[in-house]
């Protein structure tokens, strides 16, 4: 998919993570066709660094999706002390993956939470 992150220096790895975080935020706000300059600006890097780490938009979109899925799986497989009930695990997974990935589900999720008396 993208470069092997285990071979990156610590500072390069941090920049890469900043890019993925910024891209996730920008994609949620503006969609996957958002300008790469905005992603670079939010990550606090230059556009050349963005393209060096992610030469094409599709590699960045893939990495953002993979990162979200990895966090979701990590939440789902967490020890019970961290997420004590199946409902809490489902909510954690939803927050990490489904809600950011599928805005159309948000109204349904809000109604479900409201029906349960949750904020």
C-alpha positions as CSV (number, residue, x, y, z in Angstrom):
1,X,0.0,0.0,0.0
2,X,2.5,2.6,1.2
3,X,6.0,2.7,2.4
4,X,7.1,0.4,5.2
5,X,6.7,2.5,8.4
6,X,9.0,0.3,10.4
7,X,12.0,1.7,8.4
8,X,11.1,5.3,9.0
9,X,13.0,7.6,11.4
10,X,11.0,8.6,14.4
11,X,10.5,12.2,13.1
12,X,9.4,10.9,9.7
13,X,7.0,8.4,11.3
14,X,5.5,11.3,13.4
15,X,5.0,13.4,10.3
16,X,3.4,10.5,8.5
17,X,0.9,10.1,11.4
18,X,0.2,13.8,11.4
19,X,-0.6,13.6,7.7
20,X,-3.0,10.7,8.2
21,X,-4.8,12.5,11.1
22,X,-5.0,15.7,9.1
23,X,-6.3,13.8,6.0
24,X,-9.0,12.1,8.1
25,X,-10.2,15.4,9.4
26,X,-10.1,17.1,6.0
27,X,-11.8,14.2,4.3
28,X,-14.6,14.2,6.8
29,X,-15.2,17.9,6.3
30,X,-14.6,18.2,2.5
31,X,-14.7,14.7,1.1
32,X,-11.8,12.7,-0.4
33,X,-11.3,15.2,-3.2
34,X,-10.2,17.9,-0.8
35,X,-7.1,19.9,-1.9
36,X,-3.9,18.3,-0.8
37,X,-2.6,21.7,0.2
38,X,-5.2,21.8,2.9
39,X,-4.1,18.4,4.3
40,X,-0.5,19.6,4.3
41,X,-1.3,22.8,6.0
42,X,-3.2,21.1,8.8
43,X,-0.5,18.5,9.2
44,X,2.0,21.4,9.5
45,X,4.2,20.2,6.6
46,X,5.0,21.2,3.1
47,X,3.2,19.8,0.1
48,X,6.5,18.1,-1.0
49,X,6.5,16.1,2.2
50,X,2.9,15.1,1.7
51,X,3.7,13.8,-1.8
52,X,6.9,12.1,-0.7
53,X,5.0,10.1,1.9
54,X,1.9,9.6,-0.2
55,X,2.6,9.9,-4.0
56,X,-1.1,9.7,-5.0
57,X,-4.4,10.5,-3.4
58,X,-5.5,6.9,-3.5
59,X,-2.6,5.8,-1.3
60,X,-3.6,8.5,1.3
61,X,-7.2,7.5,1.2
62,X,-6.3,3.8,1.6
63,X,-4.0,4.7,4.6
64,X,-6.8,6.7,6.3
65,X,-9.2,3.8,5.8
66,X,-6.7,1.3,7.0
67,X,-5.9,3.3,10.0
68,X,-9.6,3.7,10.9
69,X,-10.2,0.0,10.5
70,X,-7.1,-0.9,12.6
71,X,-8.3,1.3,15.4
72,X,-11.8,-0.2,15.2
73,X,-10.4,-3.7,15.4
74,X,-8.1,-2.7,18.3
75,X,-11.2,-1.3,20.1
76,X,-13.2,-4.4,19.4
77,X,-10.5,-6.8,20.6
78,X,-9.6,-4.7,23.6
79,X,-9.6,-6.5,27.0
80,X,-13.0,-6.4,28.7
81,X,-11.8,-3.9,31.4
82,X,-11.3,-1.2,28.7
83,X,-14.7,-1.8,27.1
84,X,-16.8,-3.6,29.7
85,X,-20.0,-4.4,27.6
86,X,-20.7,-5.5,24.1
87,X,-22.6,-2.3,23.6
88,X,-19.6,-0.2,24.7
89,X,-17.4,-2.2,22.2
90,X,-19.9,-1.5,19.4
91,X,-20.0,2.2,20.2
92,X,-16.2,2.3,20.3
93,X,-16.0,0.6,16.9
94,X,-18.6,2.8,15.5
95,X,-16.8,5.9,16.7
96,X,-13.5,4.8,15.3
97,X,-14.7,3.5,11.9
98,X,-18.4,3.7,10.8
99,X,-19.3,7.2,11.9
100,X,-16.4,8.9,10.2
101,X,-16.6,6.7,7.1
102,X,-20.3,6.9,6.5
103,X,-22.0,10.2,7.3
104,X,-25.3,8.9,6.1
105,X,-25.4,6.7,9.2
106,X,-25.1,9.6,11.6
107,X,-28.8,10.5,11.8
108,X,-29.7,6.9,12.4
109,X,-27.1,6.7,15.2
110,X,-28.3,9.9,16.8
111,X,-31.9,8.7,16.9
112,X,-30.8,5.4,18.4
113,X,-28.7,7.1,21.1
114,X,-31.6,9.6,21.8
115,X,-34.1,6.7,22.1
116,X,-31.7,5.1,24.7
117,X,-31.5,8.4,26.6
118,X,-27.8,8.9,25.7
119,X,-26.2,12.2,24.8
